[in-house]
Amino acid sequence: MSGADGKKPALVVAGPTCSGKSALALSLAERLGGVVINADSMQVYSELRVLTARPTPADEARAPHALYGVRPAAQASTAAWWRGAALQAMDEAARCGRVPILCGGTGLYLAALVQGLAEIPDPGEAAREEARHLLHILGPASLHARLASADPETAARLRPTDSQRLARAWEVWRGTGRGLASWQQSPGPEAAFPWSVRAIILDPPRDALRAAIAGRFEGMLTQGALEEVRGLIGQGLPSSLPAMRAHGVPELAAYLRGEITLADAAARARMVTGQYTKRQATWFRHRDIAAKEATHRFLARFEENTQFMERNMPPILSFIRTSG
């Protein structure tokens, strides 16, 4: 199945955490004969079903899902790895006569899928080890200050609290002699993107998101979130790994160590998740993740998500079939 331009159709359902992406993607998969493909950087980790709100077994029985829980927490996911895995999953869906429906809120992954990634040489193990060591002994804020002196262009793009990206930027600069921002400005290999992408962006009001975040985290605590974090701690994983920084993990780990109360941990987790959704919403409002392909935004109140989907499903389906 392909369009007049010879490209195969694919759909993206994106937006902030708790905006109702998964429910909409699942409903579309049922109606279109699709496969829901994960585009969330934390839902790839097998140990984090509860804290990342991965689809339930009942959801997975309703429609095929791919790239959920496929990577151990000890093995960091990257945009490059995910892009390759997503393209394979999309090809497999097409071979089975199904529509790939990419669902997630990690804008970097979705942009990388359509626009490609610059080819950055491997910095080498020595540079990686140095970055991990500096992050451990200095902390992210001090590493950010060092990076600002060595590679100010890249440092200006990174938050002083973003330990994973700071370590990556340092290792690239040390291992290649060139800043990460400079590499990313270089064009990647020319390759035709064989998919015609339609993107649906969910953009709920802030008050609806805050209420949804609070309700979701309370539910996570009753569904085994503490046990998930206890299991991660038991593996002795470095705190710099992405899975150890998933929303709720650092906060609940502090509670399990006796450093804060459970109420404080929950309040902090809600706060950092809310801050993240604000950054996600800003990212999606200012970037066309479909890279000049047709994009449509649907405004939804989370607490009315079921009614929203039923009310908007006909225009959504029409948009998917006619745009592009």
QUIWO-V753134 format. One record per run of one state. SS is the DSSP state (H for helix, E for strand, - for the rest). FROM is the first residue (numbers start at 1). TO is the last residue. If there is no record, write none. Layout:
ss=SS from=FROM to=TO
ss=SS from=FROM to=TO
//
This chain:
ss=- from=1 to=7
ss=E from=8 to=15
ss=- from=16 to=20
ss=H from=21 to=32
ss=- from=33 to=33
ss=E from=34 to=38
ss=- from=39 to=44
ss=E from=45 to=45
ss=- from=46 to=56
ss=H from=57 to=62
ss=- from=63 to=64
ss=E from=65 to=66
ss=- from=67 to=70
ss=E from=71 to=71
ss=- from=72 to=78
ss=H from=79 to=95
ss=- from=96 to=98
ss=E from=99 to=104
ss=- from=105 to=106
ss=H from=107 to=115
ss=- from=116 to=124
ss=H from=125 to=138
ss=- from=139 to=139
ss=H from=140 to=150
ss=- from=151 to=151
ss=H from=152 to=155
ss=- from=156 to=162
ss=H from=163 to=176
ss=- from=177 to=179
ss=H from=180 to=185
ss=- from=186 to=194
ss=E from=195 to=202
ss=- from=203 to=205
ss=H from=206 to=223
ss=- from=224 to=224
ss=H from=225 to=234
ss=- from=235 to=241
ss=H from=242 to=245
ss=- from=246 to=248
ss=H from=249 to=256
ss=- from=257 to=261
ss=H from=262 to=286
ss=- from=287 to=294
ss=E from=295 to=298
ss=- from=299 to=301
ss=H from=302 to=322
ss=- from=323 to=324
//
